[in-house]
Amino acid sequence: MDLNLIKKLVKIVDTSEITDLEVEENGLRIKVAKKIRAFKTDNQPQVLISQAPANEVAAPGFTPEEKTHAAETASNLHEIKSPIVGTFYRAPAPDADPYVQVGDSVSTGSVLCIIEAMKLMNEIESDANGKIVKILVENGKPVEYNQPLFLIQKS
């Protein structure tokens, strides 16, 4: 694959709102992704080049033991994703308490948040039993379709 094409792909990701881009040509797969970290604002693109089968997950910089541990931990975590595009709200009103906090136990059907779309307030319910481990979106921020909102440790 042409080095100039790779440079152009990195520039596209760096200067746009997209977070990752993947291209495959003649069995060579290139993925350009911004590093998005909760505690660091480093959004520099990262280039991953792999000839591994498409079903393998590339995790550069991790030992096999770390990859195994991460996979085991992730298997017990469940993502609640946004079913619609809209604005994320943790509480039913600005002066009300949030529906859930990190550490709260939830059951299937528990209301977790509201997503406002086209002036309609849509309650988002849990589809699993467990404990809230992480809230992935800040209150009042826009969310995309299928964007992860919460991580729940299944019980």
Backbone as JSON, one array per atom type, in Angstrom:
{
  "sequence": "MDLNLIKKLVKIVDTSEITDLEVEENGLRIKVAKKIRAFKTDNQPQVLISQAPANEVAAPGFTPEEKTHAAETASNLHEIKSPIVGTFYRAPAPDADPYVQVGDSVSTGSVLCIIEAMKLMNEIESDANGKIVKILVENGKPVEYNQPLFLIQKS",
  "N": [[0.87, -1.18, 0.0], [0.51, 2.24, -0.71], [2.59, 4.67, 0.78], [1.96, 7.39, 0.81], [-0.83, 7.3, 0.63], [-1.45, 6.19, 3.11], [-0.57, 8.27, 4.78], [-2.4, 10.24, 4.02], [-4.79, 9.07, 4.92], [-4.35, 9.11, 7.7], [-4.3, 11.88, 8.09], [-6.94, 12.55, 7.39], [-8.42, 11.31, 9.46], [-7.32, 12.66, 11.64], [-8.11, 15.33, 11.23], [-10.83, 15.32, 11.23], [-14.14, 14.55, 12.56], [-14.44, 11.87, 12.84], [-13.56, 8.8, 14.53], [-12.22, 6.49, 13.9], [-10.87, 4.66, 11.1], [-10.9, 2.21, 8.63], [-9.19, 0.36, 6.19], [-8.89, -2.01, 3.58], [-6.7, -3.68, 1.42], [-5.64, -5.83, -1.03], [-5.28, -7.96, 0.86], [-3.96, -6.67, 2.91], [-4.56, -4.95, 5.78], [-5.38, -1.82, 7.07], [-5.78, 0.17, 9.85], [-6.72, 3.21, 11.12], [-6.84, 5.02, 14.0], [-8.06, 7.26, 16.49], [-6.64, 7.86, 19.63], [-8.57, 7.61, 22.4], [-8.97, 8.67, 25.52], [-10.1, 8.57, 28.87], [-8.88, 10.13, 30.83], [-6.99, 11.63, 29.66], [-6.23, 13.96, 27.12], [-5.27, 13.17, 24.65], [-5.59, 13.0, 21.4], [-4.28, 12.01, 19.2], [-3.8, 10.44, 16.07], [-3.46, 6.91, 15.62], [-1.74, 4.4, 13.94], [-2.49, 1.22, 12.86], [-1.24, -1.62, 11.45], [-2.02, -4.6, 9.94], [-1.88, -8.02, 9.06], [-3.37, -10.0, 9.95], [-6.1, -12.35, 10.34], [-9.42, -11.08, 9.75], [-11.13, -11.48, 11.94], [-9.55, -11.42, 14.18], [-8.51, -9.48, 16.95], [-6.6, -6.62, 17.02], [-4.19, -5.67, 19.33], [-1.94, -3.75, 20.06], [1.14, -3.57, 21.88], [0.49, -4.98, 24.18], [1.0, -7.77, 26.31], [0.51, -11.33, 25.76], [-0.68, -12.39, 28.07], [-1.83, -10.14, 29.26], [-3.69, -9.48, 27.29], [-5.38, -11.72, 27.45], [-6.34, -11.45, 30.1], [-7.71, -9.0, 29.85], [-9.69, -9.73, 28.02], [-11.09, -11.64, 29.53], [-12.04, -10.03, 31.63], [-13.59, -8.21, 30.19], [-15.55, -9.9, 29.24], [-17.3, -10.19, 31.32], [-18.45, -7.77, 31.51], [-21.06, -5.65, 30.5], [-22.27, -3.7, 27.87], [-24.39, -0.92, 27.73], [-26.01, 0.46, 25.12], [-26.72, 3.35, 23.11], [-29.9, 3.59, 21.7], [-30.71, 5.45, 19.9], [-30.04, 8.59, 18.19], [-29.23, 11.53, 19.91], [-29.55, 13.73, 22.8], [-27.89, 13.14, 25.8], [-29.09, 12.63, 29.05], [-28.68, 12.38, 32.52], [-30.56, 12.57, 34.5], [-34.1, 13.04, 35.28], [-34.83, 15.71, 35.34], [-33.26, 18.97, 35.42], [-32.81, 19.72, 38.12], [-33.12, 17.39, 39.51], [-32.16, 14.24, 41.09], [-29.68, 12.04, 39.69], [-30.61, 9.16, 37.68], [-29.05, 6.81, 38.02], [-25.97, 5.95, 39.68], [-22.39, 5.36, 39.63], [-21.65, 2.2, 40.85], [-24.19, 1.57, 41.69], [-26.71, -0.94, 41.91], [-28.51, -2.5, 39.32], [-31.45, -3.67, 37.61], [-32.95, -5.62, 34.99], [-34.87, -3.55, 32.97], [-34.7, -1.33, 34.6], [-34.64, 2.21, 34.69], [-32.07, 4.05, 33.26], [-31.18, 6.43, 32.12], [-32.02, 9.38, 30.18], [-32.6, 10.02, 26.78], [-32.81, 12.71, 24.76], [-34.53, 13.32, 21.84], [-35.47, 15.04, 19.08], [-37.15, 16.73, 20.6], [-38.45, 14.9, 22.18], [-38.5, 12.94, 25.1], [-36.77, 10.11, 25.78], [-36.76, 7.31, 27.7], [-34.11, 5.31, 28.72], [-33.59, 1.99, 29.3], [-32.15, -0.57, 31.39], [-30.87, -3.59, 30.06], [-29.92, -5.71, 31.35], [-29.04, -7.43, 34.39], [-27.14, -6.22, 37.13], [-24.24, -4.35, 38.25], [-23.54, -0.9, 38.05], [-20.63, 0.02, 36.52], [-19.27, 1.93, 35.09], [-19.97, 5.15, 33.79], [-20.22, 6.28, 30.65], [-20.71, 8.61, 29.25], [-20.95, 12.14, 29.38], [-23.23, 14.23, 31.18], [-25.71, 15.93, 29.32], [-24.42, 15.83, 26.91], [-24.14, 15.18, 23.35], [-25.15, 12.09, 21.81], [-24.48, 9.27, 19.71], [-26.09, 6.91, 17.52], [-26.01, 3.63, 18.73], [-23.86, 4.12, 20.37], [-21.81, 3.39, 23.17], [-23.1, 3.75, 26.44], [-23.19, 3.03, 29.17], [-21.31, 0.87, 31.37], [-21.9, -2.25, 32.64], [-21.4, -4.49, 35.25], [-22.11, -7.74, 35.04], [-24.36, -9.65, 37.04]],
  "CA": [[0.0, 0.0, 0.0], [1.26, 3.46, -0.88], [2.82, 5.44, 2.0], [1.21, 8.65, 0.71], [-2.22, 6.99, 0.95], [-1.52, 6.04, 4.57], [-0.46, 9.62, 5.35], [-3.68, 10.91, 3.77], [-5.78, 8.49, 5.83], [-4.06, 9.65, 9.03], [-4.72, 13.29, 8.1], [-8.4, 12.57, 7.38], [-8.89, 11.0, 10.81], [-6.85, 13.71, 12.55], [-8.78, 16.61, 11.03], [-12.28, 15.18, 11.17], [-14.83, 14.11, 13.76], [-14.46, 10.41, 12.93], [-12.58, 8.3, 15.48], [-11.4, 5.46, 13.29], [-11.07, 4.39, 9.68], [-10.23, 0.95, 8.29], [-9.11, 0.12, 4.75], [-8.23, -3.27, 3.25], [-6.3, -3.74, 0.02], [-4.79, -6.98, -1.32], [-4.98, -8.73, 2.07], [-3.32, -5.81, 3.91], [-5.6, -4.15, 6.43], [-4.86, -0.68, 7.81], [-6.77, 0.85, 10.68], [-6.25, 4.46, 11.7], [-7.78, 5.33, 15.08], [-7.65, 8.23, 17.49], [-6.62, 7.36, 21.0], [-9.52, 8.36, 23.2], [-8.79, 8.25, 26.89], [-10.96, 9.32, 29.79], [-8.15, 11.06, 31.68], [-5.98, 12.3, 28.86], [-6.83, 14.52, 25.92], [-4.41, 12.83, 23.52], [-6.4, 12.49, 20.3], [-3.42, 11.81, 18.05], [-4.12, 9.19, 15.39], [-2.58, 5.77, 15.76], [-1.87, 3.55, 12.76], [-2.3, -0.21, 13.11], [-1.18, -2.35, 10.2], [-2.14, -5.99, 10.32], [-2.26, -9.0, 8.04], [-4.07, -11.05, 10.69], [-7.49, -12.52, 9.89], [-10.29, -9.97, 10.16], [-11.81, -11.73, 13.21], [-8.63, -11.21, 15.27], [-8.48, -8.11, 17.43], [-5.24, -6.13, 17.2], [-3.99, -4.97, 20.6], [-0.51, -3.54, 20.1], [1.72, -3.14, 23.14], [0.04, -5.79, 25.29], [1.47, -9.14, 26.32], [-0.6, -12.28, 25.63], [-1.36, -12.53, 29.36], [-2.66, -8.95, 29.44], [-4.82, -9.61, 26.36], [-6.28, -12.73, 28.01], [-7.01, -10.86, 31.27], [-8.66, -7.99, 29.37], [-10.82, -10.42, 27.41], [-11.88, -12.24, 30.61], [-12.72, -8.94, 32.33], [-14.61, -7.66, 29.29], [-16.64, -10.84, 29.05], [-18.24, -10.03, 32.43], [-19.01, -6.42, 31.42], [-22.11, -5.51, 29.49], [-22.45, -2.31, 27.44], [-25.71, -0.4, 27.36], [-25.75, 1.36, 24.0], [-27.8, 4.26, 22.74], [-30.71, 3.1, 20.58], [-31.04, 6.57, 19.03], [-29.2, 9.79, 18.23], [-29.88, 12.57, 20.71], [-28.79, 14.33, 23.89], [-27.88, 12.26, 26.97], [-29.34, 13.25, 30.36], [-28.62, 11.39, 33.6], [-31.67, 12.78, 35.43], [-35.33, 13.43, 34.6], [-34.91, 17.17, 35.32], [-31.97, 19.55, 35.82], [-32.64, 19.8, 39.57], [-33.4, 16.07, 40.09], [-31.03, 13.32, 41.25], [-29.5, 11.13, 38.54], [-31.25, 7.86, 37.77], [-28.09, 5.86, 38.58], [-24.59, 6.37, 39.95], [-21.45, 4.26, 39.59], [-21.78, 1.38, 42.04], [-25.59, 1.2, 41.9], [-27.19, -2.2, 41.31], [-29.67, -2.3, 38.44], [-32.05, -4.9, 37.08], [-33.54, -5.45, 33.66], [-36.02, -2.64, 32.99], [-34.42, -0.12, 35.38], [-34.32, 3.39, 33.88], [-30.7, 4.48, 33.48], [-30.98, 7.8, 31.66], [-32.95, 9.85, 29.15], [-32.01, 10.61, 25.58], [-33.75, 13.61, 24.1], [-34.43, 13.32, 20.39], [-36.57, 15.77, 18.45], [-37.98, 17.26, 21.68], [-39.07, 13.79, 22.9], [-37.63, 12.36, 26.12], [-36.81, 8.66, 25.67], [-36.11, 6.64, 28.82], [-33.28, 4.18, 28.33], [-33.66, 1.01, 30.38], [-31.14, -1.61, 31.41], [-31.29, -4.87, 29.51], [-29.18, -6.73, 32.09], [-28.92, -7.27, 35.84], [-25.75, -6.06, 37.54], [-23.81, -3.14, 38.95], [-22.97, 0.13, 37.17], [-19.19, 0.12, 36.71], [-18.79, 3.17, 34.49], [-20.87, 5.95, 32.96], [-19.31, 6.62, 29.56], [-21.09, 9.87, 28.59], [-21.22, 13.24, 30.29], [-24.59, 14.78, 31.14], [-25.94, 17.01, 28.38], [-23.62, 15.67, 25.69], [-24.81, 14.44, 22.28], [-24.76, 10.69, 21.62], [-24.76, 8.69, 18.41], [-26.73, 5.6, 17.52], [-25.18, 2.49, 19.11], [-22.73, 4.56, 21.19], [-21.88, 2.86, 24.51], [-23.46, 4.72, 27.45], [-22.88, 2.5, 30.5], [-20.76, -0.46, 31.51], [-22.53, -2.94, 33.77], [-20.82, -5.79, 35.6], [-23.24, -8.66, 35.16], [-24.42, -10.43, 38.28]],
  "C": [[0.9, 1.23, 0.0], [1.37, 4.25, 0.42], [2.07, 6.77, 1.97], [-0.27, 8.45, 1.03], [-2.39, 6.86, 2.46], [-1.46, 7.4, 5.25], [-1.78, 10.39, 5.17], [-4.77, 10.39, 4.7], [-5.6, 9.02, 7.25], [-4.55, 11.1, 9.13], [-6.25, 13.41, 8.13], [-8.94, 12.33, 8.79], [-8.52, 12.13, 11.78], [-7.67, 14.99, 12.44], [-10.31, 16.52, 11.01], [-12.83, 14.7, 12.5], [-14.84, 12.58, 13.9], [-13.34, 9.95, 13.87], [-11.73, 7.17, 14.92], [-11.81, 5.21, 11.85], [-10.28, 3.12, 9.35], [-10.33, 0.73, 6.79], [-8.39, -1.2, 4.53], [-7.95, -3.29, 1.76], [-5.32, -4.9, -0.15], [-4.36, -7.74, -0.07], [-4.29, -7.94, 3.15], [-4.37, -4.89, 4.48], [-4.92, -3.06, 7.24], [-6.0, -0.04, 8.57], [-6.1, 2.05, 11.3], [-7.29, 4.85, 12.74], [-7.2, 6.37, 16.01], [-7.64, 7.54, 18.84], [-7.56, 8.23, 21.81], [-9.42, 7.82, 24.61], [-9.57, 9.17, 27.81], [-10.18, 10.39, 30.54], [-7.08, 11.82, 30.94], [-6.62, 12.79, 27.58], [-5.95, 14.3, 24.71], [-5.25, 12.2, 22.41], [-5.57, 12.31, 19.04], [-3.77, 10.49, 17.39], [-3.05, 8.13, 15.62], [-2.81, 4.88, 14.55], [-1.56, 2.12, 13.16], [-2.31, -0.9, 11.77], [-1.13, -3.82, 10.55], [-2.47, -6.84, 9.11], [-2.95, -10.18, 8.7], [-5.48, -11.2, 10.12], [-8.38, -11.44, 10.48], [-10.95, -10.21, 11.51], [-10.88, -11.61, 14.4], [-8.62, -9.75, 15.66], [-7.03, -7.7, 17.63], [-5.16, -5.35, 18.5], [-2.5, -4.74, 20.78], [-0.05, -3.09, 21.48], [1.29, -3.94, 24.35], [0.63, -7.19, 25.17], [0.28, -10.08, 26.14], [-1.38, -12.45, 26.93], [-2.3, -11.35, 29.61], [-3.88, -9.0, 28.52], [-5.85, -10.59, 26.9], [-7.05, -12.16, 29.19], [-8.05, -9.83, 30.83], [-9.89, -8.65, 28.76], [-11.71, -11.05, 28.48], [-12.68, -11.17, 31.36], [-13.85, -8.4, 31.47], [-15.79, -8.6, 29.13], [-17.69, -10.73, 30.16], [-18.87, -8.63, 32.43], [-20.0, -6.36, 30.27], [-22.26, -4.03, 29.16], [-23.93, -2.04, 27.2], [-25.44, 0.65, 26.3], [-26.97, 2.2, 23.69], [-28.59, 3.69, 21.56], [-31.03, 4.19, 19.56], [-29.97, 7.66, 19.12], [-29.94, 10.83, 19.05], [-28.96, 13.14, 21.75], [-28.99, 13.49, 25.15], [-28.12, 13.07, 28.24], [-29.38, 12.16, 31.42], [-29.81, 11.47, 34.54], [-32.92, 13.22, 34.67], [-35.53, 14.94, 34.49], [-33.57, 17.73, 35.79], [-31.74, 19.56, 37.34], [-32.9, 18.46, 40.26], [-32.11, 15.26, 40.23], [-30.91, 12.45, 40.01], [-30.22, 9.8, 38.77], [-30.33, 6.85, 38.45], [-26.73, 6.52, 38.77], [-23.69, 5.14, 39.75], [-21.56, 3.52, 40.91], [-23.21, 0.94, 42.33], [-25.88, -0.15, 41.24], [-28.44, -1.9, 40.49], [-30.19, -3.66, 38.0], [-32.63, -4.59, 35.71], [-34.79, -4.58, 33.77], [-35.8, -1.39, 33.82], [-34.07, 1.03, 34.45], [-32.93, 3.87, 34.26], [-30.48, 5.94, 33.15], [-32.11, 8.17, 30.71], [-32.12, 10.32, 27.96], [-33.1, 11.42, 24.9], [-33.49, 13.59, 22.6], [-35.67, 13.99, 19.83], [-37.62, 16.2, 19.49], [-38.77, 16.17, 22.42], [-38.06, 13.22, 23.87], [-37.82, 10.84, 26.11], [-36.06, 8.04, 26.84], [-35.35, 5.43, 28.3], [-33.2, 3.24, 29.53], [-32.52, 0.0, 30.25], [-31.71, -2.89, 30.8], [-30.52, -6.02, 30.17], [-29.22, -6.42, 33.58], [-27.44, -7.1, 36.17], [-25.51, -4.76, 38.26], [-23.19, -2.18, 37.94], [-21.49, 0.27, 37.51], [-18.68, 1.46, 36.19], [-19.9, 3.83, 33.69], [-19.98, 6.59, 31.9], [-19.59, 7.96, 28.89], [-21.37, 10.92, 29.66], [-22.65, 13.76, 30.1], [-24.66, 15.94, 30.15], [-25.18, 16.9, 27.08], [-24.4, 14.9, 24.63], [-24.27, 13.01, 22.2], [-25.19, 10.24, 20.23], [-25.5, 7.37, 18.58], [-25.69, 4.53, 17.83], [-23.93, 2.88, 19.91], [-22.87, 3.97, 22.6], [-22.15, 3.98, 25.53], [-23.0, 4.31, 28.86], [-22.16, 1.17, 30.37], [-21.35, -1.07, 32.78], [-21.79, -4.25, 33.99], [-21.98, -6.73, 35.87], [-23.18, -9.42, 36.48], [-25.06, -11.78, 38.06]]
}
